[in-house]
Amino acid sequence: MSKILEKALKDALKEDKVTMGTKQVLSSVKNSKLIVLSQSVKKDMFEKIQSDAEKEKIPFVKFQGTSVALGKLCGLQFRISTLSFTSLTDANIKSILKDTTVEEST
């Protein structure tokens, strides 16, 4: 699990700069800086979010855990299958993408 993603998520939650939930993220893709998808997202929904994100040139990360794990990471008692950051620095985005790419390959 990316420590950079974890820290960015906690900071964004404090500042209310995160959109949570698949439907909410889908409706606000244009306002997103980075989208995080858990392994629990259904294939058709995953493809829809992925294609919308690619159209808008918004990076996305495949979270290496379930929606339960992503919810716990957010400090919540319920599942979060998809979330997006509405405010994140370019440096943080690059660090998260680099860090999660390294995780996937190991």
C-alpha positions in Angstrom: 0.0 0.0 0.0 1.4 3.3 -1.0 2.3 5.5 1.9 2.1 8.6 -0.3 -1.5 7.7 -1.3 -2.4 7.1 2.3 -1.0 10.5 3.4 -2.6 12.3 0.5 -6.0 10.7 1.2 -5.9 11.6 4.9 -5.0 15.2 4.1 -7.7 15.4 1.4 -10.3 13.9 3.8 -9.5 16.6 6.4 -9.9 19.3 3.8 -13.0 17.7 2.2 -11.3 17.4 -1.2 -12.4 13.8 -1.9 -15.4 12.5 -3.8 -16.5 9.0 -2.6 -18.7 6.5 -4.4 -18.8 5.1 -7.9 -21.8 7.1 -9.0 -20.5 10.3 -7.5 -17.1 9.9 -9.1 -18.7 9.1 -12.4 -20.8 12.3 -12.3 -17.8 14.4 -11.3 -14.9 13.0 -13.4 -14.2 16.4 -15.0 -13.5 17.9 -11.5 -11.1 15.1 -10.5 -7.4 15.3 -10.3 -6.9 11.6 -9.6 -9.3 8.6 -9.4 -8.7 5.6 -7.2 -10.5 2.3 -8.0 -10.6 -0.7 -5.6 -10.6 -4.3 -6.8 -14.2 -4.5 -5.8 -15.5 -2.3 -8.7 -17.5 -4.3 -11.2 -15.9 -4.7 -14.5 -18.4 -2.7 -16.5 -18.3 0.2 -14.1 -14.5 0.0 -14.0 -14.4 0.3 -17.8 -16.8 3.2 -17.8 -14.8 5.2 -15.3 -11.6 4.3 -17.0 -12.8 5.5 -20.4 -14.2 8.7 -19.0 -11.0 9.4 -17.1 -8.9 8.7 -20.3 -11.1 11.1 -22.3 -10.6 13.8 -19.7 -6.9 12.9 -19.4 -7.3 12.2 -15.7 -4.9 9.6 -14.1 -6.4 6.7 -12.2 -4.9 4.2 -9.8 -6.0 0.6 -9.2 -6.0 0.3 -5.4 -4.5 -3.1 -4.5 -7.2 -4.0 -2.0 -11.0 -4.4 -1.6 -13.6 -1.7 -1.0 -13.5 -2.6 2.7 -9.8 -1.9 2.8 -10.2 1.4 1.0 -13.0 2.4 3.4 -10.8 1.5 6.4 -8.0 3.6 4.9 -10.4 6.5 4.8 -11.2 5.9 8.5 -14.8 4.9 7.7 -16.9 2.0 8.8 -18.3 1.2 5.3 -17.0 0.2 1.9 -15.6 2.7 -0.6 -15.1 1.2 -4.0 -14.2 4.4 -5.8 -12.9 7.8 -4.8 -11.5 10.8 -6.5 -9.3 13.7 -5.4 -10.8 17.1 -6.3 -7.6 18.9 -5.3 -4.1 17.4 -5.4 -0.8 18.8 -6.4 0.9 17.6 -9.6 3.9 16.4 -7.6 1.7 14.3 -5.3 -0.1 12.8 -8.4 3.2 11.9 -10.0 4.5 10.4 -6.7 1.3 8.3 -6.2 1.3 7.1 -9.8 5.0 6.2 -9.6 4.6 4.5 -6.2 1.5 2.4 -7.2 3.1 1.4 -10.5 6.1 0.0 -8.6 3.7 -1.9 -6.3 1.8 -3.5 -9.2 5.0 -4.8 -10.8 6.3 -6.4 -7.6 
